[in-house]
Amino acid sequence: MAQSKPYSRLNVSDRLFDIGNVLFMIVVLIVTLYPFLHVLALSFNDSVDTVRGGITIFPREFTLENYKVILTKDSLLTAFVVSVSRTVVGTILGLIACSMVAYTLSRRDFQARKLVSVILLLTLYVSGGLIPVFLLFRDLGLLNTFWVYVLPGMVGAFYVFVIRSFMDNLPHELQESAKLDGANDFGIYARIILPLCKPVLATIALFLAVGQWNSWFDTYLYNGSSPHLTTLQFELVKILQSTQTSIEQARFNNVAQQAQFVSPDSIKMAITIVTIVPILLVYPFLQRYFVKGLTLGAVKS
């Protein structure tokens, strides 16, 4: 195994490379962190002072008023429970469905694997359109139900192909050995294949969770008339729209006192922080699998 040289034995070119590499990573770190810190500072800054501009990474006039406007809504607790539920249920069911389809397509004895793969591939380029999809969900009885968040997105073609590519790289002899030991197809899938696919499953789980957590347009289309089924993101969008409307009305009526209370920019930044914090808490637990799972799953031998 190759060992790195002590720093005192490095020549001039190696040291210059290390210094340049460190400086480059510092620049990348600043470019990455600055937008997040800027948004965080604006969310904690007084709305009237925010309109003046010039906020960098620290709030000039600290306040929690922007978060009070968002978090004091009675509907947000129910919406938060719905968002967490759809994220957890949608991720688990989506992961099971995609991995089962991927395992089936990775089986060399599955004669229709090319036909099914082509059908899945077409879904990446061809969509049924908004109105046909809405009519389909209505005929299936999914409107105004929780399952409209979960069932339509259980099998994603891109996720299936990534998982299948990862499974194709596993030694086929493992399945043959398991069969000789008496394992059936489901036992091979559950006890042999899935434990070896932890990196790619963790990566796909992160994709599914982020997609479910950030989604709000399907709530507007399918469950907008059911207050007990609306998601957190949908309620936050409603708050943002009502804030913008009230500010425009205040300006139209020249009611300066209302305009000084909150501004749409402050609400936007507070909403951004509220929506990204749960994902930021989940990401560190899956980060170690992220690169390995995506690269091994994306490259087919």
C-alpha positions as CSV (number, residue, x, y, z in Angstrom):
1,M,0.0,0.0,0.0
2,A,1.5,3.4,-1.0
3,Q,2.3,5.7,1.8
4,S,2.4,9.5,1.5
5,K,5.7,11.3,1.9
6,P,6.4,13.4,5.0
7,Y,5.9,17.1,4.3
8,S,9.6,17.9,4.9
9,R,10.5,15.6,2.0
10,L,8.2,17.1,-0.6
11,N,9.8,19.0,-3.4
12,V,8.9,22.6,-4.5
13,S,6.4,21.5,-7.1
14,D,4.5,19.2,-4.7
15,R,4.4,22.0,-2.0
16,L,3.1,24.5,-4.6
17,F,0.4,22.0,-5.7
18,D,-0.7,21.4,-2.0
19,I,-0.8,25.2,-1.4
20,G,-2.8,25.8,-4.6
21,N,-5.1,22.9,-3.7
22,V,-5.8,24.3,-0.2
23,L,-6.5,27.8,-1.6
24,F,-8.8,26.3,-4.2
25,M,-10.8,24.3,-1.6
26,I,-11.0,27.4,0.6
27,V,-12.5,29.3,-2.4
28,V,-15.0,26.5,-3.1
29,L,-15.9,26.4,0.6
30,I,-16.6,30.2,0.6
31,V,-18.6,30.0,-2.6
32,T,-20.7,27.1,-1.2
33,L,-21.3,28.5,2.2
34,Y,-21.9,32.1,1.4
35,P,-25.4,31.8,-0.2
36,F,-26.6,29.7,2.8
37,L,-25.2,32.1,5.4
38,H,-26.7,35.1,3.4
39,V,-30.1,33.5,3.4
40,L,-29.8,32.7,7.1
41,A,-28.8,36.3,7.9
42,L,-31.8,37.7,5.9
43,S,-34.2,35.4,7.6
44,F,-33.1,36.7,11.0
45,N,-33.0,40.3,10.0
46,D,-35.6,43.0,10.5
47,S,-37.8,43.2,7.4
48,V,-37.7,47.0,7.1
49,D,-33.9,47.0,7.5
50,T,-33.7,44.2,4.8
51,V,-35.2,46.4,2.2
52,R,-32.3,48.8,2.6
53,G,-30.0,46.0,1.4
54,G,-26.3,45.4,2.3
55,I,-26.9,42.3,4.4
56,T,-24.0,39.9,4.1
57,I,-23.6,36.9,6.4
58,F,-24.7,38.5,9.7
59,P,-28.1,40.1,10.5
60,R,-27.9,43.8,11.0
61,E,-31.0,44.0,13.2
62,F,-31.7,40.6,14.7
63,T,-35.4,39.5,15.0
64,L,-37.5,36.4,15.1
65,E,-40.5,38.1,13.7
66,N,-40.2,36.4,10.3
67,Y,-40.3,33.0,11.8
68,K,-43.2,33.9,14.1
69,V,-45.2,34.8,11.0
70,I,-44.6,31.3,9.6
71,L,-44.7,29.1,12.7
72,T,-47.7,30.6,14.4
73,K,-50.0,29.3,11.7
74,D,-52.4,26.6,13.1
75,S,-52.3,24.6,9.9
76,L,-48.6,24.2,9.9
77,L,-48.5,21.4,12.5
78,T,-50.8,19.2,10.5
79,A,-49.0,20.1,7.3
80,F,-45.7,19.2,8.9
81,V,-47.0,15.7,10.0
82,V,-48.3,15.1,6.4
83,S,-44.9,16.1,4.9
84,V,-43.0,13.9,7.3
85,S,-45.4,11.0,6.7
86,R,-45.2,11.3,2.9
87,T,-41.4,11.6,3.0
88,V,-41.0,8.5,5.2
89,V,-43.7,6.3,3.5
90,G,-42.8,7.5,0.0
91,T,-39.1,6.9,0.5
92,I,-39.6,3.4,2.0
93,L,-42.1,2.2,-0.6
94,G,-40.2,3.8,-3.5
95,L,-37.0,2.2,-2.4
96,I,-38.7,-1.2,-2.1
97,A,-40.4,-0.9,-5.5
98,C,-37.4,0.4,-7.4
99,S,-35.0,-2.2,-5.9
100,M,-37.4,-5.1,-6.7
101,V,-37.8,-3.9,-10.4
102,A,-34.1,-3.4,-10.6
103,Y,-33.4,-6.9,-9.3
104,T,-35.8,-8.4,-11.7
105,L,-34.2,-6.6,-14.6
106,S,-30.7,-7.6,-13.4
107,R,-31.7,-11.3,-13.6
108,R,-30.2,-12.8,-16.7
109,D,-32.9,-15.4,-16.9
110,F,-35.6,-12.8,-17.2
111,Q,-36.5,-13.0,-20.9
112,A,-38.4,-9.7,-21.0
113,R,-35.7,-7.6,-19.4
114,K,-34.9,-5.6,-22.7
115,L,-38.6,-4.9,-23.4
116,V,-39.3,-3.7,-19.9
117,S,-36.1,-1.7,-19.9
118,V,-37.2,0.1,-23.1
119,I,-40.6,0.8,-21.7
120,L,-39.1,2.3,-18.6
121,L,-36.6,4.3,-20.7
122,L,-39.5,5.8,-22.7
123,T,-41.0,7.2,-19.5
124,L,-37.9,9.4,-19.2
125,Y,-38.7,11.1,-22.5
126,V,-42.4,10.9,-22.9
127,S,-45.0,12.2,-20.4
128,G,-48.8,11.7,-20.5
129,G,-49.4,15.4,-19.8
130,L,-51.0,17.1,-16.9
131,I,-54.7,16.7,-17.8
132,P,-54.5,13.0,-18.7
133,V,-52.6,12.3,-15.5
134,F,-55.2,14.2,-13.5
135,L,-58.1,12.3,-15.1
136,L,-56.3,9.0,-14.5
137,F,-55.8,9.8,-10.8
138,R,-59.5,10.9,-10.6
139,D,-60.7,7.6,-12.1
140,L,-58.4,5.6,-9.8
141,G,-59.9,7.4,-6.8
142,L,-56.6,8.9,-5.7
143,L,-57.8,12.6,-5.5
144,N,-58.1,13.9,-2.0
145,T,-56.2,11.0,-0.5
146,F,-52.8,10.6,1.0
147,W,-51.8,7.9,-1.4
148,V,-51.7,10.3,-4.4
149,Y,-48.4,11.4,-2.9
150,V,-46.9,7.9,-2.7
151,L,-48.3,5.5,-5.3
152,P,-47.7,7.4,-8.6
153,G,-44.0,8.0,-7.9
154,M,-43.1,4.6,-6.4
155,V,-41.2,3.4,-9.5
156,G,-38.8,5.9,-11.1
157,A,-37.0,4.8,-14.3
158,F,-33.8,6.7,-13.5
159,Y,-33.6,5.2,-10.0
160,V,-34.3,1.7,-11.4
161,F,-31.5,2.0,-13.9
162,V,-29.0,3.2,-11.3
163,I,-29.8,0.4,-8.9
164,R,-29.8,-2.2,-11.7
165,S,-26.4,-1.1,-12.9
166,F,-25.1,-1.5,-9.3
167,M,-26.6,-5.0,-9.1
168,D,-25.1,-5.9,-12.5
169,N,-21.6,-5.3,-11.0
170,L,-22.2,-7.9,-8.2
171,P,-20.8,-11.4,-8.8
172,H,-23.5,-13.6,-10.4
173,E,-22.0,-16.6,-8.6
174,L,-23.5,-15.3,-5.3
175,Q,-27.0,-15.9,-6.6
176,E,-26.0,-19.4,-7.9
177,S,-24.4,-20.3,-4.6
178,A,-27.5,-19.1,-2.7
179,K,-29.7,-21.3,-5.0
180,L,-27.6,-24.3,-4.3
181,D,-28.1,-23.7,-0.6
182,G,-31.8,-23.7,-1.2
183,A,-32.7,-20.0,-1.2
184,N,-35.6,-18.9,-3.3
185,D,-35.7,-15.8,-5.5
186,F,-37.2,-13.5,-2.8
187,G,-34.6,-14.9,-0.3
188,I,-31.8,-14.1,-2.7
189,Y,-33.2,-10.6,-3.2
190,A,-33.8,-9.8,0.5
191,R,-30.8,-11.6,2.1
192,I,-28.1,-11.5,-0.5
193,I,-28.6,-8.6,-2.9
194,L,-30.1,-5.9,-0.7
195,P,-27.3,-6.0,2.0
196,L,-24.7,-5.6,-0.7
197,C,-26.6,-2.6,-2.2
198,K,-26.5,-0.3,0.8
199,P,-24.5,2.5,-0.9
200,V,-26.8,2.8,-3.9
201,L,-29.9,2.3,-1.8
202,A,-28.8,5.1,0.6
203,T,-28.2,7.4,-2.4
204,I,-31.6,6.7,-4.0
205,A,-33.2,7.0,-0.6
206,L,-31.8,10.5,-0.3
207,F,-33.1,11.4,-3.8
208,L,-36.5,10.1,-3.0
209,A,-36.7,11.8,0.4
210,V,-35.6,15.2,-1.0
211,G,-38.2,14.9,-3.8
212,Q,-41.0,14.0,-1.5
213,W,-40.1,16.7,1.1
214,N,-39.8,19.5,-1.5
215,S,-42.8,18.6,-3.5
216,W,-45.8,21.0,-3.3
217,F,-47.3,21.3,-6.8
218,D,-49.0,17.8,-6.5
219,T,-50.7,19.1,-3.3
220,Y,-52.0,22.1,-5.2
221,L,-53.4,19.8,-8.0
222,Y,-54.8,16.9,-6.1
223,N,-55.3,17.8,-2.5
224,G,-55.7,21.6,-2.4
225,S,-59.3,21.3,-1.2
226,S,-58.4,19.0,1.6
227,P,-56.9,21.0,4.5
228,H,-56.0,17.9,6.5
229,L,-53.8,16.6,3.6
230,T,-51.9,19.7,2.6
231,T,-48.1,19.6,3.0
232,L,-45.8,22.0,4.8
233,Q,-44.4,23.3,1.5
234,F,-47.8,24.0,0.2
235,E,-48.8,25.9,3.3
236,L,-45.5,27.9,3.2
237,V,-46.2,28.8,-0.4
238,K,-49.7,30.0,0.6
239,I,-48.1,32.2,3.4
240,L,-45.7,33.6,0.9
241,Q,-48.4,34.5,-1.6
242,S,-50.7,36.0,1.1
243,T,-47.7,38.1,2.4
244,Q,-47.0,39.4,-1.1
245,T,-50.7,40.2,-1.6
246,S,-50.9,42.0,1.7
247,I,-47.8,44.1,1.0
248,E,-49.0,45.1,-2.4
249,Q,-52.4,46.0,-0.9
250,A,-50.7,48.0,1.8
251,R,-48.6,49.9,-0.8
252,F,-51.7,50.5,-2.9
253,N,-53.5,51.9,0.1
254,N,-50.4,53.7,1.3
255,V,-50.6,52.0,4.7
256,A,-47.0,52.3,5.7
257,Q,-47.5,50.6,9.0
258,Q,-48.5,47.3,7.4
259,A,-45.6,47.5,5.0
260,Q,-43.1,47.8,7.9
261,F,-44.3,44.6,9.5
262,V,-42.9,42.0,7.2
263,S,-41.5,41.9,3.7
264,P,-41.8,39.1,1.1
265,D,-38.0,38.8,1.0
266,S,-37.8,38.1,4.7
267,I,-40.6,35.5,4.5
268,K,-38.9,33.9,1.5
269,M,-35.6,33.5,3.4
270,A,-37.3,32.2,6.5
271,I,-39.3,29.7,4.5
272,T,-36.1,28.5,2.7
273,I,-34.5,27.8,6.1
274,V,-37.5,26.0,7.4
275,T,-37.7,23.7,4.4
276,I,-34.0,22.8,4.0
277,V,-33.1,22.2,7.7
278,P,-34.7,18.7,7.9
279,I,-32.9,17.6,4.8
280,L,-29.6,19.0,6.1
281,L,-30.1,16.9,9.2
282,V,-30.6,13.7,7.2
283,Y,-27.8,14.3,4.7
284,P,-24.8,13.7,7.0
285,F,-26.1,10.2,7.8
286,L,-26.2,9.3,4.1
287,Q,-23.3,11.3,2.8
288,R,-20.7,8.5,3.2
289,Y,-22.7,6.3,0.8
290,F,-23.5,9.1,-1.7
291,V,-20.5,9.2,-4.0
292,K,-19.8,5.5,-3.9
293,G,-23.4,4.5,-4.6
294,L,-23.9,7.0,-7.4
295,T,-20.6,6.2,-9.2
296,L,-20.8,2.4,-8.9
297,G,-24.5,2.5,-9.9
298,A,-24.0,4.8,-12.9
299,V,-21.1,2.9,-14.5
300,K,-21.9,-0.5,-16.1
301,S,-19.1,-2.9,-16.5
